[in-house]
Amino acid sequence: MPVYGSFVLGDRVYDLRHLHDFMMTVTIPEKAGKPEQCYEVKVMFECHCFTRALPPEGCADEELYVNQRETRQFDPDRHALSVRLPDMIRNLGGRKCHHTNHGNFVVVDIVDGDTHRKYAVFFDVKKVPRGRLLLMRILSAFPLLPETPDPTKGKPIGFNVIIFNSAEGRPIKGPR
């Protein structure tokens, strides 16, 4: 479970503490006679939220971010956008998400500013073997380039459906 501190690039220090694990409660409202349900979710962030794949030509050593599993290039743009992730995740209740072709999910926000870029956040949700605790891993988050294929094709799925089905051990139907 990663614990992030900071990353130094040149003379600038990038704080990563906003990407520490946190707990949240997801409440699924009463519906069609079914009572309200509350689930505890532990949220974890992978380094792909603030790094990118190494370019073929390589990069300067000071740009390398190394953890136990991989070496990637620190990305100041991804880092700047990652500051919004904790609040974005806390406010997913009721939002529509989409299946990916990799067995996980994606939600896309518009980044306010001059360009109105789309910010894609990829995640998965798994039930911890005992109890009602769920583990939500934010696998990657990055701005979509105009040439990037749209990750939100296909039928959407509600975030609350993902949480409920994961907690109850029910299959989550993929896109057809």
C-alpha positions in Angstrom: 0.0 0.0 0.0 1.8 3.1 -1.2 2.4 6.0 1.1 3.5 9.1 -0.9 5.5 12.0 0.5 6.9 14.3 -2.1 8.9 14.3 -5.4 11.6 16.8 -6.2 12.2 17.8 -9.8 14.8 20.5 -10.3 14.2 23.1 -7.6 10.5 22.3 -7.2 9.0 20.0 -4.6 5.7 18.3 -5.6 3.6 17.3 -2.6 2.0 13.8 -3.0 0.3 13.5 0.4 -3.1 14.2 -1.2 -2.8 10.7 -2.6 -2.6 8.9 0.7 -5.1 6.1 1.2 -8.4 7.1 2.8 -11.6 5.6 4.0 -15.0 6.6 2.8 -18.6 5.5 3.3 -20.7 4.9 0.2 -24.4 5.1 1.0 -26.8 3.6 -1.5 -30.2 5.2 -1.0 -33.4 3.2 -0.4 -34.9 2.1 -3.7 -38.0 0.0 -4.7 -38.5 -1.2 -1.1 -34.9 -2.1 -0.6 -33.4 -0.5 2.5 -30.5 2.0 2.4 -27.1 0.3 2.3 -23.8 1.7 3.6 -20.4 0.3 2.6 -17.0 1.2 3.8 -14.5 1.7 1.0 -10.7 2.0 1.3 -9.4 4.2 -1.5 -5.8 3.7 -2.7 -4.0 5.6 -5.5 -1.4 4.0 -7.8 1.6 6.0 -9.1 0.1 6.2 -12.6 -2.0 9.1 -11.2 1.1 11.3 -11.3 3.6 9.5 -13.6 3.6 8.3 -17.2 5.3 5.5 -19.1 8.9 6.1 -19.9 9.3 7.6 -23.4 11.3 5.4 -25.9 14.1 8.0 -25.9 14.3 7.8 -22.1 14.3 10.8 -19.7 16.5 12.6 -17.3 17.4 10.6 -14.1 15.8 13.4 -12.0 12.4 12.7 -13.7 12.4 9.0 -12.8 9.9 7.8 -10.2 10.8 4.4 -8.9 8.8 2.1 -6.7 8.8 -1.6 -5.8 7.1 -2.6 -9.1 8.2 -0.2 -11.8 10.0 2.9 -13.0 8.1 5.7 -14.6 8.5 9.3 -15.6 7.1 11.9 -13.2 4.5 14.0 -15.0 3.9 17.6 -13.5 0.6 17.9 -15.5 -0.8 14.6 -14.1 0.4 15.7 -10.7 -1.5 19.0 -10.9 -4.7 17.2 -11.9 -4.3 14.5 -9.2 -5.0 17.1 -6.5 -8.6 16.9 -7.5 -8.8 13.1 -7.2 -9.7 12.7 -3.5 -12.8 15.0 -3.8 -13.7 13.6 -7.2 -13.7 10.0 -5.7 -15.7 11.1 -2.6 -18.4 12.5 -4.9 -18.8 9.5 -7.3 -22.1 8.4 -5.7 -24.8 8.4 -8.3 -22.3 9.1 -11.1 -22.2 7.1 -14.3 -19.0 5.2 -15.0 -18.0 3.0 -18.0 -16.5 -0.5 -18.4 -13.0 -0.6 -20.0 -11.6 -3.5 -22.0 -9.4 -4.4 -19.1 -11.9 -5.5 -16.5 -12.0 -2.1 -14.6 -14.0 1.1 -14.9 -13.5 4.7 -16.0 -15.1 8.0 -15.1 -14.4 11.2 -17.1 -14.6 14.7 -15.8 -14.1 18.0 -17.7 -11.1 20.0 -16.4 -12.1 23.6 -16.2 -9.9 26.1 -17.8 -9.0 27.3 -21.3 -9.0 24.0 -23.1 -11.9 22.1 -21.4 -9.8 18.9 -21.4 -11.3 15.6 -20.4 -9.7 13.9 -17.3 -10.1 10.1 -17.3 -9.9 8.2 -14.0 -9.5 4.4 -14.2 -10.3 2.3 -11.1 -11.4 -1.1 -9.9 -13.3 -2.2 -6.8 -12.8 -5.5 -5.0 -14.3 -7.0 -1.8 -12.0 -7.7 1.0 -12.4 -11.4 1.9 -14.0 -10.8 5.3 -16.7 -8.3 6.2 -18.2 -5.5 4.1 -15.0 -3.6 3.4 -14.3 -2.8 -0.2 -11.0 -1.8 -1.7 -11.1 0.8 -4.5 -7.8 1.3 -6.4 -7.4 4.3 -8.5 -5.2 2.7 -11.2 -4.5 5.7 -13.4 -5.7 9.2 -14.1 -4.7 11.4 -17.0 -6.0 14.1 -19.4 -7.3 12.7 -22.6 -5.6 14.0 -25.8 -7.8 14.8 -28.8 -6.5 11.7 -30.5 -7.1 9.4 -27.5 -9.9 6.9 -28.2 -13.0 7.7 -26.1 -12.9 5.4 -23.0 -16.6 6.0 -22.3 -18.1 4.1 -25.3 -20.8 1.6 -24.5 -23.5 1.4 -21.9 -22.7 3.3 -18.7 -22.9 1.7 -15.2 -23.8 3.6 -12.0 -21.0 3.9 -9.4 -23.5 2.7 -6.8 -24.2 -0.5 -8.8 -20.4 -1.2 -9.0 -20.2 -0.8 -5.2 -23.3 -2.8 -4.4 -22.5 -5.7 -6.7 -18.9 -5.8 -5.6 -19.9 -5.9 -1.9 -22.5 -8.5 -2.5 -20.3 -10.7 -4.7 -22.6 -10.3 -7.6 -21.2 -10.2 -11.2 -21.0 -6.9 -12.9 -22.3 -7.2 -16.4 -19.8 -5.9 -19.0 -20.7 -4.1 -22.2 -22.4 -6.0 -24.9 
